[in-house]
Amino acid sequence: MYDSDLEVDDDEEHQQGKEFDKLFSVATEHVMHKANIYDARDLLEFYALYKQATSGACHAPRPSMLQMKARSKWQAWHELGDMSSADAQRAYVDKVHKLEPSWLDNKQIIGGTAIGRTGWVVHSIESVPIEEIYKPEHLKTLFDHVKENNLERLREQLKPTDLIQLDEHGMALLHWATDRNAIEIIEFLVKQGADVDQRDAEQQTPLHYAASCGHLEALRYLLSLNANLELRDADGQTCIDVADDVEICSILKAELQLRNKSSY
């Protein structure tokens, strides 16, 4: 085999990896917005696979017995051991397909072709009329650029009024950037005037997102901007209430205590 053949194989493997990352992203958004149709056991498995895919193996300390919800999530994640990120992504999408065989109907998928049997089929392009997941560049919105971590395009196209707009999911650009742990984009949006305590349709702030997703870097940055820890969402929960990660919960509680002391 020639070196050029190896390079082609590497390029194809890299492209397949990028395509599957996109399919995984579509699956996570699907689960997020249809969580009410799944039972608690399924949601727990989705949580564990998502954490494994995005954060790697669980090295967080085990929550106390008093934290039953956090403990069950920790256990589910911990049981995945050293499963690779790629395998966790595949297991996540596999589970969505098992629970909802037609979940990809009317959704977009990999640039005109479906993942083939070498990548374990979800749907074949012949049997399901699915649009391309990669939109033509001229059709992409600012939300697409944030989801793709494309700061260059965001810089070119952002207008001040875009900062306060919510998309069809009720999320602003800053919420999406925090959801993706896209620190450079978070910094850019804030510098352009985005409210660090901006609310989504469910009254959650970016700090709620950073806390619930376990994004430590985004959380630390938002706290450095003095993001409000006591704002409550539509369910009456603060960012501390939605934090499952023990380290993040400890950081938030310590920050709140520090702020309360300094206010006296």
C-alpha positions as CSV (number, residue, x, y, z in Angstrom):
1,M,0.0,0.0,0.0
2,Y,1.3,3.4,-1.0
3,D,1.5,6.4,1.4
4,S,-1.0,8.2,-0.8
5,D,-3.5,5.3,-0.1
6,L,-3.0,5.7,3.6
7,E,-3.6,9.4,3.3
8,V,-6.9,8.8,1.5
9,D,-8.0,6.3,4.1
10,D,-7.1,8.8,6.9
11,D,-9.1,11.6,5.1
12,E,-12.1,9.3,4.7
13,E,-11.9,8.2,8.3
14,H,-11.6,11.9,9.4
15,Q,-14.6,12.9,7.3
16,Q,-16.7,10.0,8.7
17,G,-15.8,11.1,12.2
18,K,-17.0,14.6,11.4
19,E,-20.2,13.4,9.9
20,F,-20.9,11.2,12.9
21,D,-20.3,14.0,15.3
22,K,-23.0,15.9,13.5
23,L,-25.4,12.9,13.7
24,F,-24.7,12.7,17.4
25,S,-25.5,16.4,17.8
26,V,-28.8,15.9,16.0
27,A,-29.6,13.0,18.3
28,T,-28.8,14.9,21.5
29,E,-31.0,17.8,20.4
30,H,-33.8,15.3,19.6
31,V,-33.6,13.8,23.1
32,M,-33.4,17.2,24.8
33,H,-36.7,18.3,23.2
34,K,-38.6,15.0,23.5
35,A,-37.4,14.0,26.9
36,N,-41.0,13.6,28.1
37,I,-41.5,10.5,25.9
38,Y,-38.7,8.5,27.6
39,D,-38.8,6.8,31.0
40,A,-36.4,7.6,33.8
41,R,-34.2,4.6,33.0
42,D,-33.7,5.6,29.4
43,L,-33.0,9.2,30.4
44,L,-30.4,8.0,32.8
45,E,-28.7,6.0,30.1
46,F,-28.8,8.9,27.7
47,Y,-27.2,11.1,30.4
48,A,-24.4,8.7,31.0
49,L,-23.6,8.2,27.3
50,Y,-23.7,11.9,26.7
51,K,-21.2,12.5,29.5
52,Q,-19.0,9.7,28.3
53,A,-19.0,11.1,24.8
54,T,-18.4,14.7,25.7
55,S,-16.3,14.4,28.9
56,G,-14.7,11.0,28.8
57,A,-14.6,8.5,31.7
58,C,-16.1,9.4,35.0
59,H,-13.4,10.6,37.5
60,A,-15.7,12.7,39.6
61,P,-16.1,11.8,43.3
62,R,-19.1,9.7,44.2
63,P,-22.0,11.9,45.6
64,S,-23.2,11.2,49.1
65,M,-26.2,9.0,49.8
66,L,-28.3,12.1,50.5
67,Q,-27.8,13.2,46.8
68,M,-29.9,10.3,45.3
69,K,-30.4,11.9,41.9
70,A,-26.8,12.9,41.5
71,R,-25.7,9.5,42.8
72,S,-27.7,7.6,40.3
73,K,-26.4,9.7,37.4
74,W,-22.8,9.3,38.7
75,Q,-23.3,5.5,38.9
76,A,-24.7,5.3,35.4
77,W,-21.8,7.3,34.0
78,H,-19.2,5.5,36.1
79,E,-20.4,2.1,34.9
80,L,-19.4,2.9,31.3
81,G,-15.7,2.6,32.4
82,D,-13.2,3.5,29.7
83,M,-15.7,3.4,26.8
84,S,-14.3,5.6,24.1
85,S,-16.1,8.9,23.1
86,A,-16.8,7.4,19.6
87,D,-18.4,4.3,21.0
88,A,-20.5,6.4,23.5
89,Q,-21.7,8.5,20.6
90,R,-22.6,5.4,18.6
91,A,-24.4,3.8,21.6
92,Y,-26.4,7.1,22.1
93,V,-27.6,7.2,18.6
94,D,-28.3,3.5,18.6
95,K,-30.5,3.9,21.6
96,V,-32.5,6.7,20.1
97,H,-33.0,4.6,17.0
98,K,-34.1,1.6,19.1
99,L,-36.6,3.6,21.0
100,E,-37.8,5.6,18.0
101,P,-37.0,3.9,14.7
102,S,-38.4,6.8,12.7
103,W,-36.7,9.6,14.7
104,L,-34.7,10.8,11.6
105,D,-37.8,11.2,9.4
106,N,-38.0,14.8,8.2
107,K,-34.6,15.5,9.9
108,Q,-31.4,16.4,8.2
109,I,-28.5,14.0,7.8
110,I,-25.0,13.8,6.6
111,G,-24.3,15.7,3.4
112,G,-26.6,13.9,1.1
113,T,-25.7,10.4,2.2
114,A,-26.7,8.4,5.3
115,I,-24.2,6.6,7.5
116,G,-23.6,3.3,5.7
117,R,-23.5,-0.2,7.1
118,T,-19.9,0.2,7.8
119,G,-20.9,2.8,10.3
120,W,-24.0,0.9,11.5
121,V,-27.1,2.1,9.7
122,V,-29.7,4.3,11.2
123,H,-31.5,4.8,7.9
124,S,-30.7,4.2,4.3
125,I,-30.9,7.1,1.9
126,E,-33.0,5.0,-0.4
127,S,-35.7,4.2,2.1
128,V,-36.0,7.6,3.9
129,P,-36.4,11.0,2.3
130,I,-33.9,12.9,4.5
131,E,-32.5,16.4,3.7
132,E,-28.8,17.1,4.0
133,I,-27.5,17.9,7.4
134,Y,-24.9,20.2,6.1
135,K,-26.8,23.3,5.0
136,P,-25.4,25.3,2.1
137,E,-23.3,28.1,3.6
138,H,-25.7,30.8,2.4
139,L,-28.6,29.2,4.3
140,K,-26.8,28.9,7.6
141,T,-27.9,31.1,10.5
142,L,-26.0,32.6,13.3
143,F,-27.2,29.7,15.5
144,D,-25.7,27.3,13.1
145,H,-22.4,29.1,13.3
146,V,-22.4,28.9,17.1
147,K,-23.3,25.2,17.1
148,E,-20.4,24.6,14.7
149,N,-18.1,26.8,16.8
150,N,-17.5,29.0,13.7
151,L,-16.3,32.2,15.3
152,E,-15.1,33.7,12.1
153,R,-18.6,33.6,10.4
154,L,-20.2,34.9,13.6
155,R,-17.9,37.9,13.7
156,E,-18.7,38.7,10.1
157,Q,-22.5,38.5,10.4
158,L,-23.5,39.4,14.0
159,K,-25.6,42.4,14.5
160,P,-26.5,43.9,18.0
161,T,-30.1,42.9,17.6
162,D,-29.1,39.2,17.1
163,L,-27.9,39.0,20.7
164,I,-31.4,39.1,22.1
165,Q,-33.1,36.8,19.6
166,L,-34.3,33.3,20.6
167,D,-34.5,30.4,18.1
168,E,-37.2,27.9,17.7
169,H,-35.9,26.1,20.8
170,G,-36.3,29.2,22.9
171,M,-32.5,29.6,23.2
172,A,-30.3,32.7,22.5
173,L,-26.8,32.6,20.9
174,L,-25.2,32.8,24.4
175,H,-27.2,29.7,25.6
176,W,-26.1,27.7,22.6
177,A,-22.5,28.8,23.0
178,T,-22.6,27.7,26.7
179,D,-24.3,24.5,25.8
180,R,-21.4,23.7,23.4
181,N,-18.8,25.0,26.0
182,A,-17.5,27.3,23.2
183,I,-15.5,29.6,25.4
184,E,-14.2,31.9,22.6
185,I,-17.7,32.4,21.3
186,I,-19.0,33.1,24.8
187,E,-16.3,35.7,25.3
188,F,-17.1,37.3,22.0
189,L,-20.8,37.4,22.5
190,V,-20.4,39.0,26.0
191,K,-18.0,41.6,24.6
192,Q,-20.5,42.4,22.0
193,G,-23.1,43.1,24.6
194,A,-24.8,39.8,25.4
195,D,-26.4,39.7,28.9
196,V,-24.5,37.2,31.0
197,D,-27.8,36.5,32.8
198,Q,-29.9,36.2,29.6
199,R,-33.0,34.1,30.0
200,D,-34.2,31.4,27.6
201,A,-37.8,30.5,27.1
202,E,-37.7,28.4,30.3
203,Q,-36.1,31.3,32.2
204,Q,-32.8,29.5,32.4
205,T,-29.5,31.5,32.3
206,P,-26.2,30.6,30.6
207,L,-25.1,29.6,34.1
208,H,-27.9,27.1,34.4
209,Y,-26.6,25.6,31.1
210,A,-23.0,25.5,32.2
211,A,-24.0,23.9,35.6
212,S,-26.4,21.3,34.2
213,C,-24.1,20.3,31.3
214,G,-21.0,20.0,33.5
215,H,-19.0,22.6,31.5
216,L,-16.5,23.7,34.1
217,E,-14.6,26.1,31.8
218,A,-17.7,27.9,30.7
219,L,-18.9,28.0,34.3
220,R,-15.7,29.5,35.6
221,Y,-15.8,32.2,32.9
222,L,-19.4,33.1,33.6
223,L,-18.7,33.4,37.3
224,S,-15.7,35.6,36.6
225,L,-18.3,38.0,34.9
226,N,-20.3,37.9,38.2
227,A,-23.2,35.9,36.7
228,N,-26.1,35.7,39.0
229,L,-26.3,32.4,41.0
230,E,-29.7,33.0,42.5
231,L,-31.9,33.5,39.5
232,R,-34.6,30.8,39.2
233,D,-35.9,29.1,36.1
234,A,-39.6,28.3,35.3
235,D,-39.4,25.3,37.6
236,G,-38.0,27.5,40.5
237,Q,-34.5,26.0,40.2
238,T,-31.3,27.9,40.5
239,C,-28.0,26.9,38.7
240,I,-27.0,25.1,41.9
241,D,-30.2,23.0,41.8
242,V,-29.6,21.8,38.3
243,A,-25.9,21.0,38.8
244,D,-25.3,17.2,39.0
245,D,-21.5,17.3,38.9
246,V,-20.1,17.3,42.5
247,E,-17.2,19.6,41.7
248,I,-19.4,22.2,39.9
249,C,-22.0,22.1,42.7
250,S,-19.2,22.8,45.2
251,I,-17.8,25.6,43.2
252,L,-21.2,27.3,42.9
253,K,-22.0,26.9,46.6
254,A,-18.5,28.3,47.5
255,E,-19.0,31.2,45.2
256,L,-22.4,32.0,46.6
257,Q,-21.1,31.8,50.1
258,L,-18.2,34.2,49.2
259,R,-20.6,36.7,47.6
260,N,-22.9,36.6,50.6
261,K,-20.0,37.3,53.0
262,S,-18.7,40.2,50.9
263,S,-22.2,41.8,50.8
264,Y,-22.1,42.3,54.6
